[in-house]
Amino acid sequence: MLTDNRPDAGRKARRHLIEALIGFTGFCAISFMSRSVPLAIPLMVLCGVALPLAWGWMTGGWESMGFTRKNMASAVCWGLAAGVATSLLGFVSLPVRSLPPNLGLELAVGIPLWLLLASPFQEFFFRGWLQPRFESRLGKGLGLLATTAGFTAWHYCWPLAAQSTFPLYTLYGLAATFVAGLTYGYSFQRTGSIVTPWLAHAFSGIAFLFVGAGSFLEAGMS
């Protein structure tokens, strides 16, 4: 006899939505708190990385969050393509572009930080953990839009928003941030691999270093 699992699926989808809203609210709260409490910055980064990893360990849902070795070649290609696209979008959005005098040091510090910290804590949380939960309840299209809206809104909470050379507090900057998030999320949908948005976001962040934007050195000295 076939069993109708639709009520169970509906309850699971509703639970996923509640989890997403609670997780996103908490992440934004910690991020906003880090503006005035320096110790909250590493907590924000830790939450972005540790929550998805702990969730995968407890539930075994690694593949649903994109932690899979499948389609690795496709994941890398999509990641590079999305990284190039969002880099070009960022370059057009910047009001000032200039080669930094200490480019070598910027790259020596920035490349490992983008690859191992700055991109993972954002992509593991938003694309790996949050997006599948929104998609479970809202569907792929609306789930992608909801995740992108949350990703964009979060940029106004985190501590470096006011220090960045990126024009976040303009209509153009808002639109560019949204489109970048949409690109990361869509490329994740295409491959099902967290490697794709992880690589894309890191690529665009590193590319920004070449035009004097997103300096970790200046952030550390401020």
N, C-alpha and C positions, 0 to 999 in steps of 0.2 A: 504494500500500500504506500502510495506517495504521500509525503507529509508536507503540508503547506508551511513553509518557513518565513512567509512574508511578515507576519507580526514580529518575529525575532529579528529579522533584518531591519525592520523599522525602528525597533528599540535600540539596536546596535548603532544605526545611523544617528539617532537622536543623542545617544551617549557620546558618540564621536563629536557631535557639534558642541555639546556642553564641555567636553574635554578641551576642544579647540578654543572656545571662548575663555575658559578659565586659564588655560596655559598662555594664551596671547595677552590677556589682561595682566597676569603676573609678570610676564617677560617685559612688558612695557613699563610696569610699575618699578621694577628693579632698574631698568634702563634710565628712567626719568630720575630716580633717586641717585643714580651715579653722577648726576650733574653737580651735586653738592656733597656726596659721600664717596670719596675716592675708592674705598674698599668695595663699593658696589660695582665698579667697573669689571674687576676680575670675576665677580659673582655673576654678572650679566653674561660674560663670555662662557663661564663654566656652565651656566644653565643652558645656553644655546647648544653646547656640545654634549653635555652629560645627560640632559633629559632624553633626547632621542636614543642615545646609546643605552641608557638604563632601561628605557621602554622596550627596545629591541631585545635586550637580555632577559627581561621579565616575561615578555609576551611571545618572543620568538618571531615577531613580525618584521624581520629584517628586510625581506624583499619588498614589502608594501611601502617601506620608507626609502627604497632605492639602494639599499646596501646589498648589492648582488654583483657577481662577476659576469653575468650575462650581457651580451651585446656591448662588450667593452670597447671595441673599435668604433662602433656607432656612437657610443657615449662620448668618447674623446673627440670625434669629428664634430658632433653637435655642440660640444662644449667650446671648442675652438671657434666655430662659426658664430655662436652666440656671444662669445667673448669679443670677437672682432666687431660685431654689430653694436654691442653696447659701448665699446670703446669709442667708436666713431660718433655714436650718439652723445657720449660724454664730452668729447672734444668740441663738438658743435655747441654744446651747452655752456662751456666755460667762457667767462668774460675775458679772461687773461690766460694766455698760454706762453710759457717760457721755459727753456731748459734750465733746470736748477744747477747752481754752481757746484754742488756736492752730489752730483748724480750717482757716482760710484758708491758712496756711502748710503745714499737713499735706497739704491737697489740691493745692496748687501743686507740692509735691515728689512726693507720692504718686501722683497720676494719671499723669504721664508715666512714672514708674518702673514702675508696674504694667503699663501698656500696652506699653512699649517694652523692658522688661528682666525684671521679676519673673515675669510670666506667660509670656512667650516662652521663657525658658530652661528652665522646667519643662515647658511644654506641647509645645514642639518636641521635647524629649528623650523624655518619657514617652508622650505620645499620638502624636506624629508619627513618632518613630524606634522606640521600644521596643514599643509595642502591636502594630504590624503584624508584627513578628518573632515575638512570642509567638502571635499569631493564626495565623500561617503554620504553626506546628508544632502548636498546641494547639486550634485552632478559635476561633471568635469568642467563645463563652461563656467558656471556660477562659482564653483569651488576655486577655480583658477583666479577669477576676478576678486573673490573675497580674500584669498591669500595675498594677492598683489596689493589690494587696498590696505590690508594690515601691514604688509612690508613697507609700503610707502608711508603710512602713518607713523610707524615705529621710528623712521628716520628723524622725526621731529622730537623724539623722546631721548635719543641717545646723546651722550655728553659732548661729542665732537661736532654736533650739527651746527652750532653757532661759530665754530672755528674753521670749518671747511671752506675752501675756496670755491667749491661747487655752489651755484646760486640756488640753494634749496628753497629759500624764502621768496621765490618768484614763481609766477604761473608756469613759466617755461621749465624751471627746475623741478617743480612738482610733476609736470607732465613727463619729463625725461626720466625721473625716478620711477614713476609708474610703468612706463614703457619698458625700462630695464628689468623691473621685477616681473613684468608680463613675459618678457623674453626668457628669463631664467625659468619661470614656471612652465611655460609652454615647451621649452626644450626638455625639461624634466619629464613632462607627459609623453613626449615623443620616444624617449629611450627607456624610461623607467629606472634610470640609474642616477644616484646622487652624484656620481662623478661628473655628470654633465653640468649642472648649475654650479657645483663646487669649482670646476675648472673655468667655467665662463666668468664667474664673479671674480675669481683670482686674477684671470687674464686682464679683465678691464681695470681692476684695482692697480695692478702692476703697470699697465699702460698709462694710467694717470700720473704715475711717478715721473714719467718722461717729460711732462709738461708742467711740473711743479705743483701738482694737486694731490691732496691726500697724503701729506708728509707725516710719517710716524715720528720723525725726528723733531719736528716743530710741535707735534702733539705732546711728545714726552717732555719738552722743555717748557711747555705752557703751564 
